[in-house]
Amino acid sequence: MTALLSIRDLSVAYRRDGREVAALKNINLDIASGERLAIIGESGSGKSTLALAIAGLLPASARIGGRIDWQMSEFRSPHQPSCLRKTPLSGRDIGFVFQDPSASLDPVMPIGKQIAEVARTHLGLGWPQAYARARTLLERVRLPDPGTALRTFPHQLSGGQKQRVAIAAAIAAGPKLLIADEATSALDTIVQAEIVSLIRQLVSEDGMTLLFVSHDIALAAELAERIAVFRHGELVEIGATAEIVNAPRHAYTRALLDAHIGLDAEPMLRRAGASA
Ligand SMILES: Nc1ncnc2c1ncn2[C@@H]1O[C@H](COP(=O)(O)OP(=O)(O)OP(=O)(O)O)[C@@H](O)[C@H]1O
């Protein structure tokens, strides 16, 4: 499979209280075009830093070493004429869904306009076509009554509905890569499952590559074909989902699996082949 991007010796450090904090250390990772890859690890392991680095959204103060090489021919589409860019454009080629949809949605702008704006900016559509696209997207993310929903404001929606709108805005320009950074972590279990299923469907319909960032190994296993496990800024293990879940090589991955004891522990244990 073609690599959409190749990460080589990527290191990222932030400055905090006058000293440097290493958030990522010498990461090497290829992401194949069209794959669904999960990045997992506990809080502070560097998952968001990796997602932001890939999207080109790290703060200017971050010290970045190494490189990310993109297969730019993968980004050509009728809407996006090939150009001499060496990196994809965030918002157009890369869609990003954050944990908190309220932070990515403008509270004083109707949601239809927010989605249409993305289509106008990146696809060069006029307002009527951009609104038509926004309506279709609201239908695709299964917001009830999409025609009326175009005129609603974020505060009129539930957390799950807001996240659906944020997803619609993230895919409005037809990105090749969708990054979901803890996109379901703030939602209750049922809504979480619905959003995971929605992401799976949209990614498959649009042929997108998915980077799914989560601290939840069980959720990651539901969605991803491969899982990369991060700890203290290092990539400790990467492999096919079944391998990582059934035969983890690293003690830390085993600990993450063992820690996943709760209401949904049974399917995870069954998948891991436990007898009792
Ligand atoms: N803007 C920043 N300035 C300073 N330090 C930061 C910044 N962003 C992250 N860090 C630090 O970098 C390290 C990695 O953070 P990062 O957010 O990438 O981890 P994470 O695995 O995504 O954690 P979480 O799930 O809690 O967001 C942590 O020590 C964090 O405190």
The ligand as an ORCA input file, in Angstrom:
! r2SCAN-3c Opt
* xyz 0 1
  N       1.294     23.624     24.410
  C       2.037     22.947     25.300
  N       2.965     23.593     26.070
  C       3.727     22.920     26.958
  N       3.661     21.592     27.155
  C       2.759     20.884     26.439
  C       1.896     21.527     25.485
  N       1.112     20.592     24.913
  C       1.455     19.411     25.488
  N       2.436     19.594     26.398
  C       3.093     18.529     27.182
  O       3.611     17.561     26.262
  C       3.402     16.242     26.746
  C       2.545     15.450     25.766
  O       1.247     16.037     25.721
  P       0.109     15.574     24.707
  O      -1.051     16.492     24.900
  O       0.677     15.428     23.355
  O      -0.236     14.110     25.273
  P      -1.573     13.269     25.122
  O      -1.145     11.844     25.104
  O      -2.350     13.759     23.965
  O      -2.319     13.582     26.468
  P      -3.866     13.965     26.708
  O      -4.635     12.749     26.311
  O      -3.932     14.265     28.165
  O      -4.118     15.157     25.834
  C       2.783     16.391     28.128
  O       3.815     16.376     29.075
  C       2.130     17.757     28.058
  O       2.031     18.330     29.333
*
